Amino acid sequence: MKVWILNFKTQYNMARKWPDLLIFLLIILKEPNMPEAYDYCGCSSTSSCTCVGLGLTSIPQNLQPSINSLDLTNNWITTLSQPQLSRYRSLRTLNLVGNHISVINNRAFYYQTSLNSLDLQRNQLTSLRADMFEGLSNLETLDLYYNGIRSLEAGTFSPTPQLQTLNLSANNLTSLPPGLFDGLNQLQTLNIYENYIKIIPPNIFKTLQRLRYLNLYSNKISIIPTEAFVGLPQIEELYLNSNRITNIQTGTVSNLPQLKVLRLDYNKLHTISPGAFTGLAKLQQLRLQNNQLTSVSFIGQYDFLELTILYMNNNNITHIQDHAFSNQPKLSTVHLHRNKISSISAAAFRGMAYLAALHLHENYLQQLPDYLFLGLSNLRDLRLNNNAISHISSNTFTGVSSLRLSLSDNRVRTFPHEALSKISSISALYLWNNRLQFLPLSAHAMLSSITTVNIAHNPWHCDCRMVPFRQAMTGSHSFDDQIICEEPSDFLGQKLKDVNPTDLTCKGPSIVRFVRGDNIPLELGETLSLVCEASGTPKPDITVILPSGLNATVESVGRVTVDTNGTVTVTDLTTEDADSYTCIAASAGGTTFAELSVTITEEPPPTTYSPGAIAGCFFGTLLGTIFIGGIVFTIWYKKPNIVGIN
C-alpha cells in the first residue's frame, strides 16, 4: 500500500502535461499493488465492516470471517450464493439495500444461522421460493421493500420461525397464497402496503398469534371476508386505508380485544353493517375519513370505552343526531370537517366530558342550537370556520370554560358579544372574512383580553356606530390594524385607528327609487321584479312588506327573495301577490319607507260547451257545408250553356 501511494505521488508530480498524464494513467492501471474496491471497506476492529457505495459486484472475501455486521448498501451486487456468504458465519446483521440483486441461489444463507437482520430493500427480486431463506433459523427482521416481487411460494418463510418483523411493501403482489405465513409464530410486525392485492384470503393470518401490527395500506382491496382477521388476539394496529373497500360486513373487524388503532380512511365506504366493530374494547383511534359515509348513527351502537380520537371528516354526513357519541365517553378529538352537515341536534354532544377538540369547519351549517356545547367543560379547540353561519345566539357557548374559537369565513353580521361572554377564557378568536360592519364598545374590552385575534376582511362601516369603539382604541392591539374601512367611500381603504372620531358620522336613509324592474303586464304564474334602492350612512338594510303582511329581507329564502342591492323577486305569482308593497330602509341614522302598487291580470276562464251544443254546432256546420256545395255545383253545371248562348 505504501509503495503504491509513493508511486502515485511520484508519478503524479511528473504528469504536468496531457501526454504525460495519459501515460501516467496507463501506468496506474498496470500497477500491480493497486488495491481492490473492498480494500476501502471501513471496519471497526473485527466486529463490523461498512462497504457502502464502492461499486462492488460481489461480496468481498478478504474481510475478517468473524465479523458480525456487514453493510453493503448501494453497490452493484446481482447474485447471492452460498460460496459468497459461507465465509461469514458469525454475521448478525447483513445490509444489502440498493443493490441489483435479482437472483438468490437456493440455500445461499445456509451457514448464516446467527443472522438476526437481513435488509434487501430496493433490489430486483421478482419471486421468492421456499428454499431461498433456508438456514436463517434465528432471523428476526427481514426487509424486502421495493423489489418488484410478483409471486411468493407457500412456505417461503417457513425456514425463519423466529421472524418478528417482515416487510413485503412496495412490490407487485396481487395475491397472498394460502399458508404463506404458517410457522411464523413469533411475528409481531407485518407490512404489505403499496401492493396490488385485491382480496384478503380467509384465515391467512390465523397462525400469527403474536402479531401486533398489520399494514395493508394502499392496495386494491375491495372485499374483506369475515374470516380475514380471525386468530389475531394480540393485534394492536390494523391499517386498511387507501384501498377500495365499500362495505364492512358484520363481524369483519370484530373480536380483536387488543386493537387500539383501526384505519379505514381513504376507501369507498358507504355502509358499515351492524356488528362490524364488536369486541373492540381497547380501541383508541378510529379513522374513517375520506369515504362516502352519510351518517354517524352507527357509532352509537358500539361501546368504545377507550376511544379517544375519531376521524370522520371528508364524508357525506348531513346531520348529527342527539347523543351521537354518548357511548364513547373518553373521546377527546372528533374530526367532522368537510362533510355536508347542515343541522346538529341540540343534544348531539351530550356525555362527552373529555372532548377537547371538535372540528366542524367546512360544512353547511347556518345556525347553531342553544346549549349545543353544554357539558363540554374540557373543550379547548372549536373550529366552525367555512360554514354559512349568520347568527350566533346568546346561549350557544354556555358551559364552555376555555376555548380557541374559529368562526372565520362565515356570514356573521353582528359581533356575538353576549354569546362569547359565556366563555370564561378565550385564547384565540378568529372572525375574519365575515359580514361584520361595526363593533360595539363592549367588544373592545373582550378583544383586548384575547391573546390571538383576527377580525380582518370584514366590510367595516366607519360611521357613527363605531365612535365608542374608536375612542377606546389605543393602537396597542393587533386588531387595531385589522379594521379597514369599506364604507363610506370617503374612508375606503383607511384603518379605523387613523380616522378622527369626530368624522365618524351617520346620514339618515332615503329611498332613491322603488319601482318595478319592467313595465310588462303581469299574469298569474309569472315573476315579479321590484327594485328598492336606498342611500345613507351606514348603508340601510332593506325590508319589504308583502301584500300578505309578511316581511322579506336579504335572509329570506323561497318564493320571495331580496338581494343585497335591493332587488326583490317574487316567483310563481298568485292573486295574493297583487296590491301594495312597502319598502323600508333602516339604519342607525333612522328609518324611511315607500309604497308601490302591483296589479296582476287574471286570465279569463276557458269556455265550456254542453254535449247538446257541441252536437248542434256539428250538424249545423255539416248542413251549411252541403248547402254551399250544392250552389257551387249548380253554377258549375250550367256554365257551358251560358257560354253557348253568347
Protein Blocks (a to p, Z undefined) as FASTA:
>chain_A
ZZmmmmmmmmmmmmmbfklmmmmmmmmmmmmkbccfklmpccehjlbccdehklpabdcf
kbcfkbcbdcfehiabfbdcfklmmmmmmbfbdcfehiabfbdcehklmmmmmbmbdcfe
hiabfbdcfklmgoilmbfbdcfehnlpabdcehklmmmmmbfbdcfehiabfbdcehkl
goilmbmbdcfehiabfbdcehklmmmmmbcbdcfehiabfbdcfklmgoiakbmbdcfe
hiabfbdcehklgcilkbmbdcfehiabfbdcehklgoilkbcbdcfehiabfbfklmmm
pccfkbmbdcfehiabfbdcehklmmmmkbcbdcfehiabfbdcfklmgoilmbmbdcfe
hiabfbdcehklgoilmbcbdcfehiabfbdcfklmgoiabdcddfehiabfbdcfklmm
mpmbafbdcfehiabfbdcfklmmmmmmpmbacfehiacdddfklmmmmmmpgolafklm
mmccfbdfklgoiafklpcfklmccdddddfbacdfbfcdcdehiacddddddedddddd
dddddfkopacdfkbgcjbdcdfkopacdehiafklgccdddddddfkbccddddddddd
dddddddddfklmmmmmmmmmmmmmmmmmmmmmmmmmmmmmmmmZZ
